[in-house]
Amino acid sequence: MAANDIPSTTVPGKPLGSSSKYAAGAGTHIYEGNVVSSLLGYVTVTAPAKAPGPSKRLNKITASQPEQLPTISVARHRDGRKREILPDVNNIVLARVVRLMPKQAIVVIQQVGDTVLQTEWQGVIRVQDVRATEKDKVKIHESFKPGDIVKAQVISLGDQANYYLSTAANDLGVIMATSEAGNDMLPISWKEYKDPETGLGELRKVAKPN
């Protein structure tokens, strides 16, 4: 992954660059040879500091210094500046599922568009807003699990406590899921993620690209 391919924003678990080319900074960790985001936030790449003065000539007792790598970091706020953003109708948001109920999933909205929120706002995905078709067959526990990262659209400001969200469009739904075994899963169909280590599948309402 080239420097210009590194995203400006990220979600937890997303690989950001090879650990052979980048060092892991704040808000990241190393996993399977990659620097991986630990947070939902903004990505920065910091060039390594250059040693002051001319380089010394090597002799028999002076070892060469290892090459320093650019550092990838992730922060909840861009450049340390906090800016309060409120979700609005038709906004595309990223949210984390925190609780399931028979007829709805409770989520916390963490990002609006490309802006990571200072304050997490609670949202609800009702059973009738999960899919555009066969709404009567939708089951919340087969669509989401706590911890999932969901891409959704704000369809109503709802009541004083919740925003109402929809994942009915093909490109909306779960974009990141962890298996019951604790592994990052891969989408294999519009309704299933698979754990690449155990080979087991789990049902989800999967977000598909346009």
C-alpha positions in Angstrom: 0.0 0.0 0.0 1.6 3.3 -1.1 1.5 6.4 1.0 -1.1 8.0 -1.3 -3.3 4.9 -0.9 -3.6 5.3 2.9 -7.1 6.4 3.7 -7.8 9.7 5.5 -10.3 8.0 7.9 -10.5 4.5 9.1 -12.5 2.0 11.3 -11.2 -0.5 13.9 -9.4 -3.5 12.4 -8.7 -1.9 9.0 -5.2 -2.6 7.6 -3.4 0.7 6.8 0.0 -0.3 5.5 2.7 -2.9 5.6 4.7 -3.1 8.9 7.8 -3.4 6.7 7.1 0.2 5.4 5.5 1.9 8.4 5.8 1.9 12.1 2.7 1.6 14.3 1.8 4.8 16.2 -0.9 5.9 18.6 -4.3 4.3 17.8 -2.8 1.4 15.8 -1.3 -2.0 16.3 0.6 -4.7 14.3 -1.4 -7.7 13.0 -0.3 -10.2 10.4 2.4 -8.0 9.0 0.2 -4.8 8.7 -0.3 -1.7 10.7 -3.9 -2.0 11.7 -6.3 0.7 13.1 -7.4 0.3 16.7 -9.8 3.2 16.5 -12.5 4.8 14.4 -10.8 8.1 13.4 -8.5 10.2 11.3 -5.2 8.7 9.9 -1.9 10.6 9.9 1.5 9.6 8.5 4.5 11.1 10.2 7.9 11.1 8.4 10.8 9.8 10.5 12.9 12.5 12.2 16.3 13.0 10.5 19.4 12.8 12.7 20.9 16.3 13.2 24.3 17.1 11.7 26.5 15.2 9.2 26.5 11.4 9.5 29.5 9.9 11.2 31.9 7.7 9.3 31.5 4.0 10.3 34.4 2.2 11.9 34.8 -1.2 13.4 33.0 -0.5 16.6 30.1 1.7 15.2 27.1 -0.2 14.0 24.8 1.2 11.3 21.5 2.5 12.6 18.3 0.7 11.4 16.3 2.6 8.9 13.5 4.6 10.5 10.1 4.2 9.1 7.2 6.7 8.7 4.7 6.3 11.5 1.0 5.7 11.0 -1.3 7.0 13.8 -5.1 7.2 14.2 -6.8 9.9 16.4 -10.5 10.4 17.1 -10.2 14.1 16.2 -8.6 15.7 13.2 -5.4 17.7 14.2 -6.7 17.8 17.7 -9.5 20.2 16.8 -12.9 19.2 18.2 -15.9 20.1 16.0 -19.4 19.2 17.0 -21.4 17.6 14.2 -25.0 16.4 14.5 -26.3 13.7 12.2 -29.1 14.9 9.9 -31.7 13.3 7.6 -30.1 11.5 4.6 -26.6 11.6 6.1 -24.6 8.4 5.6 -23.1 7.4 9.0 -21.0 4.7 10.5 -22.3 3.2 13.7 -21.4 0.4 16.1 -24.0 -2.0 17.2 -24.3 -2.1 21.0 -27.5 -4.1 21.8 -30.1 -6.2 20.0 -33.8 -6.3 20.7 -36.5 -8.4 19.0 -37.6 -5.6 16.7 -34.6 -3.3 16.5 -30.8 -2.9 16.9 -29.5 -0.2 19.1 -26.3 1.5 17.8 -24.0 4.4 18.6 -23.3 6.7 15.7 -19.5 7.4 15.5 -19.0 9.0 12.1 -21.1 11.3 9.8 -19.7 11.2 6.2 -16.0 11.7 6.7 -16.3 13.4 10.1 -15.6 11.4 13.2 -17.9 12.6 16.0 -16.7 14.1 19.2 -19.9 12.8 20.8 -21.5 9.4 20.1 -25.2 9.6 19.4 -27.6 6.7 19.8 -29.5 5.4 16.8 -32.0 2.6 16.1 -32.3 0.3 13.1 -35.9 -1.0 13.2 -36.7 -4.4 11.7 -38.7 -2.8 8.9 -35.7 -0.6 7.9 -33.1 -3.4 7.6 -33.8 -4.5 4.0 -35.8 -3.1 1.1 -37.4 -6.5 0.2 -39.0 -9.3 2.1 -39.3 -7.1 5.2 -41.6 -9.6 6.9 -38.8 -12.2 6.9 -36.2 -10.0 8.5 -34.8 -11.1 11.9 -32.7 -8.6 13.8 -30.4 -11.3 15.3 -29.7 -12.6 11.8 -28.9 -9.1 10.5 -26.5 -7.7 13.2 -24.4 -8.6 16.2 -23.1 -6.4 19.0 -19.7 -4.9 18.0 -20.5 -4.8 14.2 -19.7 -1.6 12.4 -22.6 -0.6 10.2 -22.9 1.8 7.3 -26.4 3.3 7.4 -28.5 6.3 6.3 -30.3 8.6 8.7 -34.0 8.5 7.7 -35.5 10.4 10.7 -34.4 12.4 13.6 -36.7 10.1 15.6 -37.5 11.0 19.2 -35.4 12.8 21.8 -33.3 9.8 22.5 -32.6 8.1 19.1 -32.0 8.7 15.4 -33.7 6.3 13.1 -31.4 4.6 10.6 -31.8 2.4 7.5 -29.6 -0.2 6.0 -32.1 -1.0 3.2 -29.9 0.0 0.3 -27.5 -2.5 -1.2 -24.4 -0.6 -0.2 -25.6 -0.2 3.4 -25.3 -2.7 6.2 -22.5 -4.4 8.1 -19.1 -3.3 6.8 -17.0 -5.0 9.5 -17.8 -7.9 11.7 -16.0 -10.1 14.2 -16.8 -13.8 14.5 -17.8 -15.5 17.7 -14.2 -16.8 17.8 -12.9 -13.3 17.8 -11.6 -13.1 14.3 -12.2 -10.5 11.6 -14.6 -11.9 9.1 -15.0 -11.5 5.3 -18.3 -11.0 3.5 -19.1 -13.9 1.1 -22.7 -13.0 0.1 -25.3 -10.3 0.7 -26.4 -12.1 3.9 -23.3 -13.9 5.3 -19.8 -13.2 6.7 -17.3 -16.0 7.0 -14.5 -16.5 9.6 -11.4 -17.2 7.4 -9.7 -19.1 10.2 -12.5 -21.4 11.4 -14.4 -21.5 8.1 -17.7 -20.9 9.9 -20.3 -18.5 8.4 -22.5 -16.1 10.3 -25.6 -14.3 9.1 -25.5 -10.5 8.7 -27.2 -7.8 6.5 -24.0 -7.2 4.5 -23.2 -3.9 2.9 -22.4 -4.3 -0.8 -20.4 -1.8 -3.0 -22.2 0.1 -5.7 
